[in-house]
Amino acid sequence: MLQLKFKSISTPFKQPFTTAHGLKTHQEALLIALGFNQITGFGEAPAIHYYQVSVEDMIQKLQSKSEMIERYVMNEPERFWHYCHHLFPNDPFLVCALDMAYWDLYLKYTKNDRKALWNIPDQEGPLTDYTIGLDEPEKMLAKLKEMPWPIYKIKVSEPEHLNMLQLLRQHTDAKIRIDANASWTFDEALQLLPEMEKLQIELIEQPLSQAENEAMVELKKHSSIPFIADESCVNEADIEKIAKGFDGINIKLTKCGGITPALRMIEKARAMNLSVMMGCMNETEIGTTPMVHMLPFLDYADMDGPLLLDAPDPAFYHYDYGKMILNKQA
């Protein structure tokens, strides 16, 4: 039998973190531990209000099915994911935490090689960006100067933020990505694109609402800057829906339901000639470490969550000016 344990955590941000979705001072999350024969695997799912996900709700659902989870007979992780998906068909965040913990447990127990099981390419992955949340322009500039980094991801939410981007560009030659979190209208985006090109913006994440797939197809015709789908691409089924309007997808383990479906999403995106980013949702290192293992699959990485949180430095990997390096015990 499996042994299931779980708890709620709340990790403060080093500085208040603001996006088009609102302001956060702490990141609430659910931690899950799955044990078998004195070996334990760990998983994490953050609480995200704009996806109507709370730790309290995840714990309540987990408690209602805990006996069924503990009776599960140890076998391949893909089968466990399907089992959990049927137990919690509308709760990908919770399924992600379980899937993550089970993969960790399975790899430790069987001593299988993750690289072989996941078919991880024998190559280095991309550097991760460092995110600067919305604030007054001078404060955002101060944050940029405090954190020298090769790639910045800048949160924006309205056309007036162009002035802020122009200010930041005057003070750095680093790559700049922007994330609108679905906050622009089509007309706003159309007017902003030439200015974004002047600023040498590397990519634009989710410029329009997830309901505007047809508008994205039209917008893409006017842009030399790649568009990456985030809110528009939550799970596997969304990839075909957004393929004509975006150049790539941002996979969030928590949104898609875990490692198991993420591996399928990478394969499907590649088959459709879409680039692949993997992004965090401000998880601690427990939720971020599996992403670090997946870096060789990716074109872009957005895995700076632990850098934004007021928490100890990760034990399983470390950051080196954008590079994420796994430690031996990971």
C-alpha positions, 0 to 999 in steps of 0.5 A: 500500500501507498502512504499518503501525507499532505500539508498546506504551505504559504511562502512569502514573495521577496517583494509583492508580485503583481501581474494582470491577474492581481497582486500576491504577497504569498504563494499558497501551495499543497505539498504531497508525500507518497511513501512505499517501503520506506521511500518517499516521493514529493509533489506540489500544487500551487493555489491560483485564484484565477483558475479557482484553485485553493489549497483548502479545496484540494485537501478536501478532495484529497481526503475524500479519496485518500483510501482509494489512493493508498490502496493503489498497487505500485506500477508504472507512473502513466497508469497511476496518472490515469487512475488519479485523472479518473478520481479527480477529472476536473482537478489538474492541479491536484492530479499534478501534485500526485503525479509528481510525487508518484514519479519521484517515488517510482524513480527512487524505488525502481532506480530507473534512469529518468533520462531513458524513461522520458527520452530526454535529449542529450543536450543542454536546455535553455536559460531561464528568464527572471520575471519582473512583476508590474510596479512603478517604472522606476521600481521595476528598473531598480529590480532589474538592476538588482538582478543582473540576468541574461533574459528578463520576462516583464509583466505588462497589462496595458498599452501605457506600459510601453513607456516602462519597457522603453525605460528598461530597454535603455538600461539593459542589452539582455533579452526581454520577453513580455507577458500580457496575461491575456490583457490586450485587445486586438487593436491595442496589440496591433498598435503595439507590435511595431514598438515591440519590434523596435525594442527587440522583444524576444517573444510575447506571451498570451497577448489576447484573451483565451477566447480570441483564437481567431483574432490571434490568427489574424494578429500573427500575420502582422508580427515578426515576434513569436507568440507563446500561448499560456492561458490559451493552452492549458492541456493537450486538447488545446494544442490543435485549437491554438496552433494557427494563432501562436508560434509556441506553447507554454506548458505549466505542469500544474495546469496540464495535470502533471509530468505525464501529460506534459511529456505528451504535450511536448511530443504533440507540439513538436509534431505541429512545429510549435516551439515549447516553453515550460513555465512555473507558477511560483512553485517551490523547488519541489514543484520546480525540480521536475521542470529542470530535468525537462530542460533539454526538451525546451526552447524557452524556460520560465523557471524562476519561481524559487528566485522570487520566493523568500525561501532557502536556496534550492537543494536539488539544483542551483541557478548560475546567471540563467543556467539551471544546474542539477545537483547530484542528489536531484 
